[in-house]
Amino acid sequence: MSKIAIMGAMPEEIAPLLEKVENVKKVDYANNSYYEATYRGKELVIAYSKIGKVFSTLTAATLIEKFGCSVLLFSGVAGAINPSLKIGDLIIAKKLCQHDLDISIFGHDFGYVPEGAKFVESDEKLREIAKDVASKNNLSVIEGTIATGDQFVASNERKEFISKNFQADALEMEGASVAVVCDALKVPFFILRAISDTANDDAGVDFDEFMVSSAKISANFILDMVESI
């Protein structure tokens, strides 16, 4: 039976998952903890990577290469760029990019490196499962572009730069690096984010206040998806 990886970046993003799964066994590896578990007959491995692209790359690769996971679901929170997104709303990443990757001095687009791609697309079948889950639960989700970078954006100026150069709907700090790993290793992946702030000058305050509740919304949705995989 295939194992499903469920990943977050912070403890708060996987805590709601660990409360609901069974037969939890903790495995410490590479300065991190991985939780093998079951949920409604499915085998899971759950982990939070710690914040940022480097840690999330390490964790995603470990879930696939060491634990043998053949599907990866990411559950977490994000800042909104698309003005129609409000705190608590859900966004599914259709494609992801790295907004802080910049070798434009050599004539390349922002977010592009040679032999890489500016955008990486998530798995279409998993996105369809998510849309079914949303409709069954009367939840609205938007499908869009998520931009990733190693910075917590709390500036309208930076938000506008990301919007203009990537047409991104939301931003966070791990999704695109996880996407690059999964794409290279041919593992279907899905990134879900609940909005915790609007990436503006008040983002730090909003994030602290709404992160836990937004993380729960995202985690519950991911567990509903597990049943359909």
Residue pairs with C-beta under 8 A, 6 or more apart in sequence:
1 42
1 43
2 43
2 69
2 70
2 71
3 43
3 44
3 45
3 67
3 68
3 69
3 70
3 71
4 42
4 43
4 44
4 45
4 69
4 70
4 71
4 72
4 73
4 226
4 229
5 44
5 45
5 46
5 47
5 60
5 63
5 64
5 67
5 69
5 71
5 72
5 73
6 14
6 17
6 44
6 45
6 46
6 47
6 72
6 73
6 74
6 75
6 222
6 226
7 14
7 46
7 47
7 48
7 49
7 56
7 59
7 60
7 63
7 72
7 73
7 74
7 75
7 178
8 14
8 17
8 47
8 48
8 49
8 74
8 75
8 76
8 215
8 219
9 48
9 49
9 50
9 51
9 52
9 55
9 56
9 76
9 172
9 173
9 174
10 48
10 50
10 51
10 76
10 211
10 215
11 48
12 211
12 212
12 215
13 48
13 75
13 76
13 77
13 215
13 218
13 219
14 35
14 46
14 47
14 48
14 75
14 219
15 215
15 219
16 215
16 216
16 219
16 220
17 46
17 75
17 219
17 222
17 223
18 24
18 35
18 37
18 46
20 39
20 223
21 35
21 37
21 38
21 39
21 44
21 46
22 37
22 38
22 39
23 36
23 37
23 38
24 35
24 36
24 37
25 35
25 36
25 37
26 33
26 34
26 35
27 33
27 34
27 35
27 36
28 34
29 62
29 66
30 58
30 62
32 47
32 49
32 50
32 58
32 59
32 62
33 47
34 45
34 46
34 47
34 62
34 63
34 67
35 44
35 45
35 46
35 47
36 43
36 44
36 45
36 67
37 43
37 44
37 45
37 46
38 44
39 223
39 226
39 227
40 226
40 227
42 226
42 227
42 229
44 226
45 63
45 67
45 69
47 59
47 62
47 63
48 59
49 55
49 56
49 58
49 59
49 60
49 174
50 56
50 59
51 173
51 174
52 150
52 173
52 174
53 98
53 148
53 149
53 150
53 173
53 174
53 176
53 177
54 150
54 177
55 174
56 173
56 174
56 177
56 178
57 177
57 178
57 180
57 181
60 72
60 177
60 178
60 181
60 182
61 181
61 185
63 69
63 72
64 70
64 72
64 181
64 182
64 185
64 187
65 185
69 187
70 187
70 188
71 126
71 187
71 188
71 189
71 190
71 229
72 178
72 182
72 187
72 188
72 189
72 190
73 126
73 189
73 190
73 192
73 222
73 225
73 226
74 174
74 175
74 178
74 189
74 190
74 191
74 192
75 192
75 215
75 218
75 219
75 221
75 222
76 172
76 174
76 192
76 193
76 194
76 215
76 218
77 172
77 193
77 194
77 195
77 196
77 207
77 210
77 211
77 214
77 215
77 218
78 91
78 146
78 170
78 171
78 172
78 193
78 194
78 195
78 196
79 153
79 159
79 170
79 171
79 172
79 195
79 196
79 197
79 198
79 199
79 203
79 207
80 86
80 87
80 89
80 169
80 170
80 195
80 197
80 198
80 199
81 147
81 159
81 162
81 163
81 168
81 169
81 170
81 171
81 199
82 91
82 142
82 144
82 169
82 170
84 142
85 91
85 142
85 169
85 170
85 195
85 198
86 195
87 195
87 196
87 197
87 198
87 206
87 210
87 214
88 194
88 195
88 210
88 213
88 214
88 217
89 140
89 141
89 142
89 194
89 195
90 134
90 139
90 140
90 141
90 142
90 192
90 193
90 194
90 195
90 217
90 218
90 221
91 141
91 142
91 143
91 144
91 146
91 169
91 170
91 192
91 193
91 194
91 195
92 122
92 127
92 130
92 131
92 141
92 142
92 143
92 144
92 190
92 191
92 192
93 122
93 143
93 144
93 145
93 146
93 175
93 179
93 190
93 191
93 192
93 193
94 121
94 122
94 127
94 143
94 144
94 145
95 119
95 120
95 121
95 122
95 145
95 146
96 119
96 120
96 122
96 145
96 146
96 147
96 148
96 175
96 176
96 179
96 191
97 111
97 118
97 119
97 120
97 145
97 146
97 147
97 148
97 166
97 168
97 176
98 111
98 147
98 148
98 149
98 176
98 177
99 110
99 111
99 147
99 148
99 149
99 161
99 162
99 165
99 166
99 168
99 171
100 149
100 150
100 151
101 110
101 111
101 112
101 113
101 149
102 110
102 111
103 112
103 113
104 110
108 114
109 118
109 165
110 165
110 166
111 118
111 119
111 165
111 166
112 118
116 180
119 145
120 176
120 179
120 180
120 183
122 179
122 189
122 190
122 191
123 188
123 189
123 190
125 188
126 188
126 189
126 190
126 225
126 229
127 143
127 190
129 225
129 228
129 229
130 141
130 190
130 192
130 221
130 225
131 141
131 143
132 228
133 139
133 221
133 224
133 225
133 228
134 140
134 141
134 221
136 224
137 221
137 224
139 221
142 169
144 168
144 169
144 170
145 166
145 167
145 168
145 169
146 168
146 169
146 170
146 171
146 172
146 175
146 176
146 191
146 193
147 162
147 166
147 168
147 170
147 171
147 172
147 176
148 171
148 172
148 173
148 174
148 175
148 176
148 177
149 171
149 173
150 173
151 158
151 173
152 173
152 203
152 204
152 207
153 159
153 162
153 171
153 199
153 203
154 197
154 199
154 200
154 201
154 202
154 203
154 204
155 199
155 200
155 201
156 200
156 201
158 199
159 171
159 199
159 200
162 168
162 171
170 193
170 195
171 199
172 193
175 191
175 193
178 189
178 191
179 189
179 191
181 187
182 188
182 189
183 189
190 225
192 218
192 221
192 222
193 218
194 214
194 215
194 217
194 218
194 221
195 214
196 206
196 207
196 210
196 211
196 214
196 215
197 203
197 204
197 206
197 207
197 210
198 206
